[in-house]
Amino acid sequence: MKTYLRLFTITLIAFLGAIGNALAQGPTISSTLGGAEDVKLNEAVAFTVTTTRGNAAEGTMVKGRMVLLGDNIPFQSENIKLEYLEAGSDPQVWLPLPVSSEGVAAFGPEDGFPLADAISSFRITFSAVGTYNYTLELRNASTNAIVASATEAVSVTFKEPTINTTLDNISQQDVIATGAEVLFRVFLEAEDREGQVATTRLVLNNPADRTKFTLQYATNVELGTDFETLTVGEDGILVFGPEEGFPLADTDRLFKITFSEAGTYEYAVQVLIGGDVVGFSNETVTVVEGGASIASTLNDATLELNTAAQFTVSVNRGAWGEDNLYRVRVTLDDPEQAETFALATADGTPLAFDANGVAYYGDAAGFTLAENVTENFVATATDYGTYNYRLELLRLVPDQDPQVIASSEESAVVPFESATVATTLNGKQVERDVATTFTVTVTPNDQDPTTMVQGRLTLANPEQAANVALEYQDEAGAYQPINFSNGVALIGPAAGMALSDVNGLNFRVSFNAAGTYAYTLDLVEVDGDVIATVNESVEALTPTSIKKGFEKGGFAVYPTLTTGAVKVDLVNARNANIQVVDLIGRTVAAQDNANGVVELDLSRVAKGTYIIKIQDGSNINTQRVVVR
């Protein structure tokens, strides 16, 4: 009996010892990367590595390693970016952990670190899809023996395309009313599928909804123009783009939709590759019967500088009830124009613009609104330009941003009339080799008359410069030469002269070859901006072309290209009758019993070609002239 008890006691002690040894396990290592789901290509993934000391002696020094497994180690090594979080860094600093071509990444100092229960932070990015098998190891820093290891795996997949529309957002923020045209955009991001052939489509939850709206897309996305209509099939599906698909790329498409019936419309936009849906967005849009509207008579108005202009704003709250609270918002496209554009109510209360170019009518608490309301306002602009603005009717929603229920894109303009320039030389016929004087006339209009400018005369045919002698009259009354360079002559000092001083300047020109000399005269600010320009021409003729005597009944007409004045030299004719007729035979001017040189004024006739007919007894002569 004693022997039996002794044997039982020994066995019990051995059993309890085995249990103790089992409870006192060795060190362990593991990570949260192993088995992680939804790891995407080129997307950094944060994970932690956990170590336990177990029954290892306190102070045991170890080294950590991550070792890739499998037959594709060199390739996978090149496509891993591994980093660790520097302990105690604030802000966080991620330091690289190189992965060798053998698929090994070592972490920790070269002489090891004390083995302890710890959690360390890492980050990894994969640039190739696939399954990555690896072993995490803790090795004794002295003997290099493995004291803990864990084999894990992680699968890396493509980041699939995304697609969504702003129509869904519109339904949450604005009212969409029946009959109204609504612009919205479809955004497609190719992600890791870029270049693969795909199709996109719209799928209605209720195919019967296809008859309740018209859908169009802009062929010119940048300008938002040239819309073409799209047709949804009887199955409620619209495939957008070629049937064979297109290479996936990041795209932004502009669409326009008009609903004919109120209600809630549910739909999905999808991206398909090989017939499989790889990206989608389920969306909803709500349409009300008869939406609100807002507009003003300031839209498209022409304002006078520094002059108050009265206008009205008309508001219709449409389907929104009279129990709602409302507010009107005006937003300038260019906030800087708030300094030169002022709005006020009819009684003079200003609508102050903030730094963002936003002004409100009505206090922050809002106001109730009858179905149709018209209010009077005043606008004043203190600078030239086009003032583009957006007029919005807001419905105030408790604890939320105001809801835009109606808007109108509008603009008003304060026109700036630029300076004009011309010469008295334009349209003349002058004699070759004979100096002709002419004057420059300038009208500043809205341009500052003190603006410093320089004149620039540019020949249409630069080669004609060799045939032109151009001079200006100085303050002493003497004529000084102006030289051409590549057909361009600069007039005045490089520092410029005041715009008002240019008017009335005298010049002299002579041409040593017959022909028509077309030129452009510009007034150019010293910074290079052209503030006035005119295209003119002058015709240089030989003396016999200007005036040629005929026998009795002969005559000469000059110029034959004119803006109004035409001279008729009757030479030997006496008491002649002169008629100016258009090409269909109507008389537009006439003079009887004419002698000598007669000047006709054709400045009031329409531009075009006319026939001047001179009759002296039985002799009749004609000459064609062009009025331009």
C-alpha positions as CSV (number, residue, x, y, z in Angstrom):
1,M,0.0,0.0,0.0
2,K,2.8,2.4,0.9
3,T,4.6,1.5,-2.3
4,Y,1.4,2.4,-4.3
5,L,1.0,5.7,-2.6
6,R,4.7,6.6,-3.2
7,L,4.3,5.8,-6.9
8,F,1.1,7.9,-7.1
9,T,2.8,10.8,-5.5
10,I,5.7,10.7,-7.9
11,T,3.3,10.4,-10.9
12,L,1.3,13.4,-9.6
13,I,4.4,15.5,-9.2
14,A,5.6,14.6,-12.7
15,F,2.1,15.5,-14.1
16,L,2.0,18.9,-12.3
17,G,5.6,19.6,-13.5
18,A,4.5,18.9,-17.1
19,I,1.6,21.3,-16.6
20,G,4.0,23.9,-15.3
21,N,6.4,23.5,-18.2
22,A,3.4,23.8,-20.6
23,L,2.3,27.1,-18.9
24,A,5.8,28.5,-19.0
25,Q,6.0,28.8,-22.8
26,G,8.9,30.2,-24.8
27,P,9.0,33.6,-26.5
28,T,6.6,34.4,-29.3
29,I,6.3,36.8,-32.3
30,S,3.3,37.7,-34.5
31,S,1.9,40.6,-36.6
32,T,-1.4,42.1,-37.5
33,L,-0.4,42.0,-41.2
34,G,-0.8,38.3,-41.5
35,G,-4.3,37.6,-42.9
36,A,-5.1,41.3,-43.2
37,E,-8.0,41.9,-45.5
38,D,-8.5,44.5,-48.3
39,V,-4.8,45.2,-48.7
40,K,-4.5,47.2,-52.0
41,L,-1.8,47.8,-54.4
42,N,0.3,51.0,-53.8
43,E,-1.6,51.7,-50.6
44,A,0.4,52.0,-47.3
45,V,-0.8,49.5,-44.6
46,A,0.0,50.1,-41.0
47,F,0.5,47.0,-38.8
48,T,2.0,46.0,-35.5
49,V,4.5,43.3,-34.5
50,T,3.9,41.8,-31.0
51,T,6.7,40.0,-29.1
52,T,6.5,38.1,-25.7
53,R,9.4,37.1,-23.5
54,G,7.8,33.9,-22.3
55,N,10.2,31.8,-20.3
56,A,13.3,33.3,-21.7
57,A,15.8,34.8,-19.3
58,E,15.3,38.5,-18.6
59,G,17.7,40.6,-20.6
60,T,18.0,38.1,-23.4
61,M,19.3,40.0,-26.4
62,V,17.6,39.2,-29.7
63,K,17.4,40.4,-33.3
64,G,14.2,40.6,-35.5
65,R,13.8,39.5,-39.1
66,M,11.1,39.3,-41.7
67,V,12.0,36.6,-44.3
68,L,10.0,36.2,-47.6
69,L,9.1,32.6,-48.6
70,G,8.4,31.0,-51.9
71,D,9.7,30.9,-55.5
72,N,9.3,34.6,-56.4
73,I,11.5,36.2,-53.7
74,P,13.6,38.6,-55.9
75,F,10.5,40.0,-57.6
76,Q,8.6,40.4,-54.4
77,S,11.6,42.0,-52.6
78,E,11.7,44.8,-55.2
79,N,8.0,45.5,-54.7
80,I,7.9,45.9,-51.0
81,K,8.5,49.2,-49.2
82,L,8.9,48.5,-45.4
83,E,9.1,51.1,-42.7
84,Y,9.1,51.3,-38.9
85,L,7.9,54.0,-36.6
86,E,10.7,55.7,-34.7
87,A,10.0,55.3,-31.0
88,G,8.9,58.5,-29.3
89,S,8.8,60.6,-32.4
90,D,6.4,63.5,-32.4
91,P,5.2,64.1,-35.1
92,Q,5.5,60.6,-36.3
93,V,8.7,59.7,-38.2
94,W,8.8,56.6,-40.4
95,L,12.2,55.1,-41.1
96,P,13.0,52.7,-43.9
97,L,13.7,49.0,-43.4
98,P,15.5,47.7,-46.6
99,V,14.4,44.3,-48.0
100,S,17.4,42.5,-49.5
101,S,17.2,40.6,-52.8
102,E,17.1,37.4,-50.7
103,G,13.9,38.6,-49.2
104,V,15.2,39.5,-45.7
105,A,14.5,42.6,-43.7
106,A,16.2,43.0,-40.3
107,F,14.8,45.2,-37.6
108,G,16.4,46.3,-34.4
109,P,20.1,47.4,-33.6
110,E,22.9,45.2,-34.8
111,D,23.8,44.1,-31.3
112,G,20.2,43.2,-30.6
113,F,17.6,44.4,-28.2
114,P,16.3,43.0,-24.9
115,L,13.5,40.5,-25.4
116,A,10.3,41.8,-23.8
117,D,6.6,41.8,-24.1
118,A,6.2,44.7,-26.6
119,I,4.2,46.0,-29.5
120,S,6.1,47.8,-32.4
121,S,4.5,49.8,-35.2
122,F,5.4,49.2,-38.9
123,R,4.1,50.3,-42.3
124,I,4.3,48.4,-45.6
125,T,3.4,49.2,-49.2
126,F,3.2,46.6,-52.0
127,S,3.7,47.6,-55.7
128,A,2.8,44.3,-57.1
129,V,-0.3,42.2,-56.5
130,G,-0.1,38.6,-55.2
131,T,0.2,36.6,-52.1
132,Y,3.2,37.3,-49.9
133,N,4.3,34.5,-47.6
134,Y,6.9,35.3,-45.0
135,T,8.3,34.3,-41.6
136,L,8.8,36.6,-38.6
137,E,11.8,35.5,-36.5
138,L,13.4,36.4,-33.2
139,R,17.1,35.2,-33.2
140,N,19.5,35.1,-30.2
141,A,21.9,38.0,-30.8
142,S,24.8,35.9,-29.6
143,T,24.2,32.5,-31.1
144,N,21.9,33.5,-34.0
145,A,19.6,30.6,-32.9
146,I,15.9,31.1,-33.6
147,V,14.1,31.7,-30.3
148,A,10.6,32.5,-31.8
149,S,9.1,32.4,-35.3
150,A,5.7,32.7,-37.0
151,T,4.8,32.0,-40.6
152,E,2.2,34.4,-42.0
153,A,0.8,35.5,-45.4
154,V,-1.0,38.5,-46.8
155,S,-2.8,38.9,-50.1
156,V,-2.5,42.1,-52.1
157,T,-5.2,43.0,-54.7
158,F,-5.8,45.8,-57.1
159,K,-7.3,49.1,-56.0
160,E,-10.5,49.0,-58.0
161,P,-11.9,52.0,-59.9
162,T,-14.4,54.4,-58.3
163,I,-17.3,56.2,-59.9
164,N,-19.8,58.6,-58.5
165,T,-21.9,61.6,-59.6
166,T,-22.6,65.0,-58.2
167,L,-26.3,64.5,-58.9
168,D,-26.5,62.5,-55.6
169,N,-25.1,65.5,-53.7
170,I,-27.5,67.9,-55.5
171,S,-30.4,66.0,-54.2
172,Q,-29.2,66.4,-50.7
173,Q,-28.4,70.1,-50.9
174,D,-30.6,71.7,-53.5
175,V,-34.1,71.4,-54.8
176,I,-34.5,69.7,-58.2
177,A,-37.7,70.7,-59.8
178,T,-39.6,69.2,-62.7
179,G,-38.8,71.0,-66.0
180,A,-35.5,72.4,-64.8
181,E,-32.2,71.6,-66.5
182,V,-29.7,70.3,-63.9
183,L,-26.0,70.1,-64.6
184,F,-24.0,67.4,-62.9
185,R,-20.7,65.6,-63.2
186,V,-19.6,62.0,-63.3
187,F,-16.2,61.3,-61.8
188,L,-14.3,58.1,-62.7
189,E,-10.9,57.2,-61.1
190,A,-9.1,54.3,-62.8
191,E,-6.9,53.5,-59.7
192,D,-4.9,50.3,-60.4
193,R,-7.0,49.4,-63.5
194,E,-5.7,52.3,-65.6
195,G,-5.4,51.3,-69.3
196,Q,-7.6,48.2,-69.0
197,V,-10.6,48.0,-71.3
198,A,-13.8,48.8,-69.4
199,T,-17.4,50.0,-69.9
200,T,-19.5,52.3,-67.8
201,R,-23.2,52.3,-67.3
202,L,-26.2,53.7,-65.6
203,V,-28.7,51.2,-64.1
204,L,-32.1,52.4,-62.9
205,N,-33.6,50.5,-60.0
206,N,-37.0,51.0,-61.6
207,P,-36.7,50.7,-65.4
208,A,-40.1,52.5,-65.8
209,D,-38.3,55.7,-64.7
210,R,-36.6,55.9,-68.1
211,T,-39.5,57.8,-69.5
212,K,-39.6,60.4,-66.8
213,F,-36.4,62.3,-67.7
214,T,-34.1,63.3,-70.5
215,L,-30.3,62.8,-70.1
216,Q,-27.6,64.5,-72.2
217,Y,-23.8,64.8,-72.0
218,A,-21.5,67.6,-73.1
219,T,-19.2,66.7,-75.9
220,N,-17.2,69.8,-75.0
221,V,-16.6,69.3,-71.3
222,E,-14.3,72.3,-70.8
223,L,-16.9,74.8,-72.2
224,G,-19.9,72.8,-71.1
225,T,-21.5,73.0,-74.5
226,D,-22.6,70.8,-77.4
227,F,-24.9,68.4,-75.5
228,E,-26.0,65.2,-77.1
229,T,-29.0,63.1,-75.9
230,L,-28.5,59.6,-74.4
231,T,-31.2,56.9,-74.5
232,V,-31.8,54.5,-71.6
233,G,-32.9,51.0,-72.7
234,E,-36.2,49.4,-71.8
235,D,-34.3,47.4,-69.2
236,G,-33.3,50.6,-67.4
237,I,-29.7,50.4,-68.5
238,L,-27.6,52.9,-70.3
239,V,-24.1,51.9,-71.5
240,F,-22.1,55.1,-72.0
241,G,-19.2,55.0,-74.5
242,P,-18.4,52.5,-77.3
243,E,-19.8,49.0,-77.0
244,E,-16.3,47.4,-77.1
245,G,-15.2,49.6,-74.2
246,F,-12.5,52.1,-73.7
247,P,-9.1,52.2,-71.8
248,L,-9.7,53.2,-68.2
249,A,-8.4,56.6,-67.2
250,D,-9.3,59.3,-64.7
251,T,-12.2,61.2,-66.3
252,D,-14.6,64.0,-65.5
253,R,-17.8,64.1,-67.6
254,L,-20.4,66.8,-67.6
255,F,-24.1,65.8,-68.0
256,K,-27.5,67.5,-68.0
257,I,-30.7,66.0,-66.9
258,T,-34.3,67.3,-66.9
259,F,-37.1,65.5,-65.0
260,S,-40.7,65.5,-66.2
261,E,-42.2,63.9,-63.0
262,A,-41.6,64.5,-59.3
263,G,-40.5,61.6,-57.2
264,T,-37.5,59.7,-55.9
265,Y,-35.2,58.1,-58.4
266,E,-32.8,55.4,-57.3
267,Y,-29.9,54.3,-59.6
268,A,-26.4,53.0,-59.8
269,V,-23.4,54.1,-61.8
270,Q,-21.0,51.2,-62.5
271,V,-17.6,50.4,-64.0
272,L,-17.3,46.9,-65.7
273,I,-14.2,45.0,-66.8
274,G,-14.8,41.8,-68.6
275,G,-18.5,41.9,-67.7
276,D,-17.8,42.1,-64.0
277,V,-18.7,45.2,-61.9
278,V,-15.4,46.4,-60.4
279,G,-16.6,49.8,-59.2
280,F,-20.0,51.3,-58.4
281,S,-22.0,53.9,-56.6
282,N,-25.6,53.5,-55.5
283,E,-27.3,57.0,-55.5
284,T,-30.7,58.7,-55.1
285,V,-32.1,61.9,-56.4
286,T,-35.4,63.5,-55.2
287,V,-37.4,65.7,-57.6
288,V,-40.2,68.1,-56.4
289,E,-43.1,69.4,-58.4
290,G,-42.3,73.1,-59.4
291,G,-39.2,74.4,-57.8
292,A,-38.4,77.8,-56.4
293,S,-36.9,80.6,-58.6
294,I,-35.0,83.8,-58.1
295,A,-33.8,86.4,-60.7
296,S,-33.1,90.1,-61.0
297,T,-33.5,92.8,-63.5
298,L,-29.8,93.7,-62.9
299,N,-28.9,90.7,-65.0
300,D,-27.3,91.8,-68.4
301,A,-27.7,95.4,-67.4
302,T,-25.3,98.1,-68.6
303,L,-24.3,100.4,-65.7
304,E,-22.8,103.8,-65.7
305,L,-19.7,104.4,-63.7
306,N,-20.4,105.8,-60.2
307,T,-24.1,106.0,-60.9
308,A,-26.7,104.2,-58.8
309,A,-28.9,101.8,-60.8
310,Q,-32.3,100.6,-59.5
311,F,-33.2,97.0,-60.0
312,T,-35.7,94.4,-58.7
313,V,-35.3,90.9,-57.4
314,S,-38.2,88.5,-58.0
315,V,-38.6,85.4,-55.8
316,N,-41.0,82.4,-56.1
317,R,-40.7,79.8,-53.3
318,G,-42.4,77.2,-55.5
319,A,-43.1,74.0,-53.6
320,W,-41.5,75.2,-50.4
321,G,-44.0,76.2,-47.7
322,E,-44.6,79.6,-46.2
323,D,-43.6,78.3,-42.8
324,N,-40.0,78.0,-43.8
325,L,-37.5,80.7,-43.1
326,Y,-35.5,82.1,-46.0
327,R,-32.5,84.3,-46.8
328,V,-31.1,85.7,-50.1
329,R,-27.3,85.4,-50.8
330,V,-25.3,87.3,-53.5
331,T,-21.8,85.9,-54.3
332,L,-19.4,87.7,-56.6
333,D,-17.3,85.4,-58.9
334,D,-14.3,87.7,-58.2
335,P,-14.3,88.6,-54.4
336,E,-11.9,91.5,-55.1
337,Q,-14.7,93.3,-57.0
338,A,-16.5,93.8,-53.6
339,E,-14.3,96.9,-53.2
340,T,-15.9,98.5,-56.3
341,F,-19.4,97.0,-56.4
342,A,-22.0,98.1,-53.8
343,L,-25.6,96.8,-53.2
344,A,-28.2,98.4,-51.0
345,T,-31.9,98.1,-50.4
346,A,-34.3,100.8,-51.7
347,D,-34.1,102.7,-48.4
348,G,-30.3,102.8,-48.6
349,T,-29.4,100.0,-46.2
350,P,-26.2,98.5,-47.5
351,L,-25.7,94.8,-48.3
352,A,-22.1,94.5,-47.2
353,F,-19.8,92.0,-49.0
354,D,-17.4,90.0,-46.9
355,A,-13.8,89.1,-47.8
356,N,-15.2,86.2,-49.9
357,G,-17.4,88.4,-52.0
358,V,-20.6,87.3,-50.2
359,A,-23.5,89.5,-49.1
360,Y,-26.9,88.6,-47.6
361,Y,-30.3,90.1,-47.7
362,G,-32.2,89.4,-44.5
363,D,-30.7,88.8,-41.1
364,A,-29.3,85.4,-40.0
365,A,-32.6,84.4,-38.4
366,G,-34.3,84.5,-41.8
367,F,-37.7,85.7,-43.0
368,T,-40.9,84.2,-44.1
369,L,-41.8,84.4,-47.8
370,A,-45.1,84.7,-49.7
371,E,-45.4,82.7,-52.8
372,N,-44.3,85.5,-55.2
373,V,-42.3,88.5,-53.9
374,T,-40.5,91.4,-55.7
375,E,-38.1,93.6,-53.8
376,N,-36.3,96.8,-55.0
377,F,-32.5,97.3,-54.7
378,V,-29.8,99.7,-55.9
379,A,-26.4,98.8,-57.4
380,T,-23.4,101.1,-57.8
381,A,-20.1,100.3,-59.5
382,T,-17.0,102.5,-59.1
383,D,-14.8,100.7,-61.6
384,Y,-15.2,99.4,-65.2
385,G,-15.6,95.7,-65.9
386,T,-18.0,92.8,-65.9
387,Y,-19.5,91.9,-62.6
388,N,-20.5,88.2,-62.5
389,Y,-22.4,87.1,-59.5
390,R,-24.7,84.3,-58.3
391,L,-28.1,85.1,-56.8
392,E,-29.4,82.4,-54.4
393,L,-32.5,81.8,-52.4
394,L,-31.6,79.9,-49.2
395,R,-33.9,77.8,-47.0
396,L,-32.6,77.9,-43.4
397,V,-32.4,74.5,-41.8
398,P,-31.9,74.2,-38.0
399,D,-28.4,73.0,-37.1
400,Q,-27.4,72.6,-40.7
401,D,-26.0,74.7,-43.5
402,P,-28.6,76.7,-45.5
403,Q,-30.1,74.8,-48.3
404,V,-29.9,76.4,-51.8
405,I,-33.4,76.0,-53.3
406,A,-33.0,78.4,-56.2
407,S,-30.1,80.2,-57.9
408,S,-29.4,82.4,-60.9
409,E,-26.1,83.1,-62.5
410,E,-26.1,86.7,-63.6
411,S,-23.9,89.6,-64.6
412,A,-23.8,93.4,-65.0
413,V,-21.3,95.4,-67.0
414,V,-19.8,98.8,-66.7
415,P,-18.4,99.3,-70.2
416,F,-15.0,100.8,-70.7
417,E,-14.7,102.8,-73.9
418,S,-11.1,102.6,-75.1
419,A,-9.2,105.5,-76.7
420,T,-9.4,105.9,-80.4
421,V,-6.8,107.0,-82.9
422,A,-6.9,108.0,-86.5
423,T,-5.0,110.1,-89.1
424,T,-6.1,112.5,-91.8
425,L,-4.0,110.5,-94.2
426,N,-6.4,107.6,-94.3
427,G,-8.1,106.9,-97.7
428,K,-6.3,109.7,-99.6
429,Q,-4.7,109.5,-103.0
430,V,-1.5,111.4,-103.0
431,E,1.0,112.2,-105.7
432,R,4.2,110.1,-105.8
433,D,7.4,111.9,-104.7
434,V,5.3,114.8,-103.3
435,A,5.3,115.4,-99.5
436,T,1.9,115.2,-97.9
437,T,1.1,116.6,-94.4
438,F,-1.3,114.8,-92.1
439,T,-2.5,114.9,-88.5
440,V,-3.0,112.3,-85.8
441,T,-6.4,112.6,-84.0
442,V,-6.9,110.9,-80.6
443,T,-10.0,110.6,-78.5
444,P,-9.2,109.4,-74.9
445,N,-12.8,108.4,-74.1
446,D,-12.6,106.5,-70.7
447,Q,-8.8,106.1,-70.9
448,D,-6.9,108.3,-68.5
449,P,-5.6,111.2,-70.6
450,T,-2.3,111.2,-68.6
451,T,-1.5,107.7,-69.7
452,M,2.0,107.6,-71.1
453,V,2.1,106.1,-74.6
454,Q,4.2,105.8,-77.7
455,G,3.0,105.6,-81.3
456,R,3.8,102.6,-83.4
457,L,3.2,102.5,-87.2
458,T,3.4,99.1,-88.8
459,L,3.4,98.6,-92.6
460,A,1.4,95.6,-93.8
461,N,4.2,95.0,-96.3
462,P,7.5,95.7,-94.5
463,E,9.3,95.8,-97.8
464,Q,7.5,99.1,-98.6
465,A,9.4,100.9,-95.9
466,A,12.2,101.6,-98.4
467,N,9.7,103.7,-100.4
468,V,8.4,105.8,-97.5
469,A,9.9,108.9,-96.0
470,L,8.1,109.7,-92.8
471,E,8.7,112.8,-90.6
472,Y,7.2,114.4,-87.6
473,Q,7.0,118.2,-86.8
474,D,8.9,119.2,-83.6
475,E,8.0,122.0,-81.2
476,A,10.0,124.4,-83.3
477,G,8.0,123.6,-86.4
478,A,10.8,121.7,-88.2
479,Y,10.2,118.2,-89.6
480,Q,12.4,115.4,-88.2
481,P,12.8,111.9,-89.8
482,I,11.2,108.8,-88.3
483,N,13.0,105.6,-89.2
484,F,11.5,102.2,-90.0
485,S,12.9,98.8,-88.7
486,N,11.4,95.7,-90.3
487,G,8.4,97.9,-91.4
488,V,7.8,99.3,-88.0
489,A,8.3,103.0,-87.0
490,L,8.2,104.1,-83.4
491,I,6.8,107.6,-82.7
492,G,7.7,109.5,-79.6
493,P,10.2,109.1,-76.8
494,A,10.8,105.6,-75.2
495,A,9.5,107.0,-71.9
496,G,6.2,107.9,-73.7
497,M,4.1,111.0,-73.9
498,A,0.8,111.8,-72.4
499,L,-2.2,110.4,-74.3
500,S,-3.7,113.9,-74.5
501,D,-0.5,115.3,-76.1
502,V,-0.7,112.9,-79.0
503,N,-3.8,114.5,-80.4
504,G,-3.0,117.0,-83.2
505,L,0.6,116.0,-83.8
506,N,1.6,116.8,-87.4
507,F,3.5,114.6,-89.7
508,R,4.7,114.6,-93.3
509,V,5.1,111.7,-95.7
510,S,6.2,111.1,-99.2
511,F,6.3,107.9,-101.3
512,N,8.9,107.3,-104.0
513,A,6.9,104.4,-105.6
514,A,3.3,104.2,-106.7
515,G,1.0,101.7,-104.9
516,T,-1.3,101.2,-102.0
517,Y,0.3,101.5,-98.6
518,A,-1.7,99.7,-95.8
519,Y,-0.6,100.2,-92.2
520,T,-1.6,99.9,-88.6
521,L,-1.3,102.7,-86.1
522,D,-1.2,101.7,-82.5
523,L,-0.9,103.7,-79.3
524,V,1.1,101.6,-76.9
525,E,1.5,102.1,-73.2
526,V,5.0,102.0,-71.9
527,D,4.3,98.6,-70.4
528,G,3.4,97.2,-73.8
529,D,-0.4,97.2,-73.7
530,V,-2.1,98.6,-76.8
531,I,-4.8,101.0,-75.8
532,A,-5.9,102.2,-79.3
533,T,-5.4,100.9,-82.8
534,V,-6.6,101.6,-86.3
535,N,-6.0,100.1,-89.7
536,E,-5.6,102.6,-92.5
537,S,-4.3,102.9,-96.1
538,V,-3.1,105.6,-98.5
539,E,-2.7,105.3,-102.3
540,A,0.3,106.9,-104.0
541,L,-0.2,107.6,-107.7
542,T,1.8,109.0,-110.6
543,P,0.7,112.6,-111.5
544,T,-1.1,111.4,-114.7
545,S,-3.1,109.0,-112.7
546,I,-4.3,111.7,-110.3
547,K,-5.5,114.1,-113.0
548,K,-5.7,113.4,-116.7
549,G,-7.1,115.8,-119.2
550,F,-9.5,114.5,-121.8
551,E,-10.7,116.0,-125.0
552,K,-14.1,117.8,-124.7
553,G,-16.4,115.6,-122.7
554,G,-13.5,114.1,-120.8
555,F,-13.0,114.2,-116.9
556,A,-11.0,112.9,-114.0
557,V,-12.3,111.4,-110.7
558,Y,-10.2,111.0,-107.6
559,P,-9.9,109.2,-105.3
560,T,-11.6,106.1,-106.5
561,L,-11.3,104.5,-103.1
562,T,-12.9,106.9,-100.5
563,T,-14.6,107.2,-97.1
564,G,-16.8,110.0,-98.5
565,A,-15.1,112.9,-100.4
566,V,-14.7,112.5,-104.2
567,K,-13.5,115.2,-106.6
568,V,-14.6,115.4,-110.2
569,D,-12.4,117.5,-112.5
570,L,-14.5,118.3,-115.6
571,V,-11.4,119.4,-117.5
572,N,-12.9,120.9,-120.8
573,A,-16.5,120.0,-120.1
574,R,-18.9,122.8,-119.4
575,N,-22.3,122.9,-117.7
576,A,-22.2,119.1,-117.3
577,N,-24.7,117.0,-115.4
578,I,-23.2,114.7,-112.7
579,Q,-25.0,111.6,-111.3
580,V,-23.9,109.1,-108.7
581,V,-25.8,105.8,-109.1
582,D,-25.6,102.5,-107.3
583,L,-25.2,99.1,-109.0
584,I,-29.0,98.7,-109.5
585,G,-29.4,102.1,-111.1
586,R,-30.6,104.2,-108.1
587,T,-29.3,107.8,-108.0
588,V,-27.8,108.6,-104.6
589,A,-26.3,112.0,-105.5
590,A,-26.4,114.5,-108.4
591,Q,-25.3,118.0,-109.5
592,D,-26.4,119.9,-112.6
593,N,-24.7,122.6,-114.6
594,A,-21.3,121.7,-113.1
595,N,-18.0,123.3,-114.2
596,G,-14.4,123.0,-113.2
597,V,-13.6,120.8,-110.1
598,V,-16.6,119.6,-108.2
599,E,-16.4,117.9,-104.8
600,L,-19.1,115.3,-104.0
601,D,-19.9,114.2,-100.4
602,L,-20.6,110.5,-100.3
603,S,-20.0,110.1,-96.6
604,R,-23.7,109.4,-96.0
605,V,-24.3,106.7,-98.6
606,A,-23.9,103.0,-97.8
607,K,-20.5,101.4,-98.2
608,G,-20.2,99.8,-101.6
609,T,-19.5,100.4,-105.3
610,Y,-21.0,103.3,-107.2
611,I,-20.9,104.7,-110.8
612,I,-20.2,108.4,-111.4
613,K,-21.9,109.5,-114.7
614,I,-20.9,112.8,-116.4
615,Q,-23.0,114.0,-119.3
616,D,-21.8,117.0,-121.5
617,G,-24.2,117.3,-124.3
618,S,-24.2,114.1,-126.2
619,N,-20.9,113.0,-124.5
620,I,-21.3,110.6,-121.6
621,N,-18.4,109.2,-119.5
622,T,-18.5,107.0,-116.4
623,Q,-16.1,106.2,-113.6
624,R,-16.4,103.5,-110.9
625,V,-15.6,104.5,-107.2
626,V,-15.7,102.5,-104.0
627,V,-17.0,104.0,-100.7
628,R,-15.8,102.2,-97.6
